[in-house]
Amino acid sequence: MNPFHLLIVVGICIGSYYFSQSHWTFNQLDKTLPRYYPVGLGDHARDTIYQRFPAFRLLNQDSSFFKVPKQDSLSSFLIVNALGTFADSIRDEKVAQLQRLQTSIEPLDDVKILSFVVDSSIQSPSALKSLALAFGANSNKWEIVSADWPFLYLLLNNALHLKVNKDTYHIGLSERFVLIDRVGVTRGLYDGTKEADIDRLLDDIIFLRATKIK
């Protein structure tokens, strides 16, 4: 093989290696993620109306405020979900996947998990801290918050695509995890009990960060 051909082969090998290490595929070069409309707008939504993460502030497990000062200003990409306090197989699987996510996003300084605890008796930081310890949640990467039921119902159902319902006997919670970008737009909905969906969520986070979506 002459030196010129050898140089081409070496260049292709090096390029292929770095391309594979970046977690990208040829399909991802043309990849786009949806932007979700506000709940209830349906097919009548205009192209310029997307779901925005609302402004609010709530105490977390460390007695610090998780706060969103305005709709289009988030300090991190968010993985949002709703958790109950009653242990069952679905909640346990969601927590297991959140623990996996927490480990995966540890090196990423602009990605966090936000869990809403849907239990009116669990609102104090000390109660949230107990849950955080049980879940293995590190507040640097995984914040746990709660609020009164009327506020949570409107926030989760109408603003965050996390369907919750309440009857006389129990509260029903969505299995979804929701991916929010840094301008507060919902970019992905995932089944928090399915490993394949969590893999897709992690891929979508890599895509948004790599394409400089803020």
Buried (B, 14 or more C-beta within 10 A) or exposed (E): EEEEEEEEEEEEEEEEEEEEEEEBEEEBEEEEBEBBBBBEEEEEBEEEEBBBBBEBEBBBBBEEEBEBEEBEEBEBBBBBBBBBBEEEEEBEBBBBBBBBBBEBBEEBEBBBBBBBBBBEEBBEBEBBBBBBEEBEBBBEBBBBBBBEBEEBBEBBBBBBBBBBEEEEEEBEBBBBBBBBBBBBBBBBBBBBBEEEBBEBBBBBBBBBBEEEBE
